């Protein structure tokens, strides 16, 4: 089972991860520009598919539908129009953010689909506008494939766990601003207004939420990890138990983050069960501390309600 889950340490691919993250922001901003708004910014992320990441279908006002796909097996970026017209270019080491930006706009223009975006990174340390960023140009194809295989496996486990809940649930998606695969459950109550935060954050946290995700690592939390947090954080959350034994609570600013390292899951005798137990324990911690109606929000597909064969 563990053969499905490759090693991926941040130090092995950090420069590639940064470049890929910025490429994904360019594509994600095109989705943001074209999709009608949805609550909690659900209209902006990317999605895992059978070969990489995709925008899914996009609409040009009064024009064709199309989608943009990162193919991490062919190592190409594809733009496919609904009438079967298509353009692509290779993803390769040495392709800078500026080159990627230019190539994508060129391919879209050839198809009559070009999209104007805010050409600046969002929520990352670098501030160089995309058309001028020649610093970030790394692409380790092997590391990208390993990253995608982790996303593919994780997305499948998240889908199973998502089905254990019958309340309001987000899609499972990759947020391109932070580059984590994530989804959320909502208890149904509005959250207190976050007056001192930006409009993006206020929309994201307008209702009580328990979030889950896979974090590929950064300088602050270098180990790739699965995580969960509850917002607003209820009193006593950090005292709630977590499973399996390697899971822990860690402070993240003013909040408490439940963390389970990817390596602990990867090397577990049953990785799927290890991750599911972590997700369930983190959900129960948040739901119990926040006084959600956990039993009412449990779906018929939850293991506790499945009929015994």
Buried (B, 14 or more C-beta within 10 A) or exposed (E): EEEEBBEBBBEEBBBBBBBBBBBBBBBBBBBBEBBEEEEBBBBBBBBBBEBBBBBBEBEBEEEBBBBBBBBBEBBBBBBBBEEEBEBBBEBEEEBBBBBBBBBBBEBBEEBEBBBEBEBEBEEBEBEBBBBEBEBBBBBBBEBBBBBBBBBBBBBEBBEBBBEBBEBBBBBBBBBBBBBBBBBBBBBEEEBEEBEEEEEEEBBBBBBBBBBBBBBBBBEEBEBBBBBBBBBEBBEEBBEBEBBBEBBEBEEEEEBBBBBBBBBBBBBBEEBBBBBBBBBBBBBBBBBBBBEBEBEEBBEEEBEEEEEEE
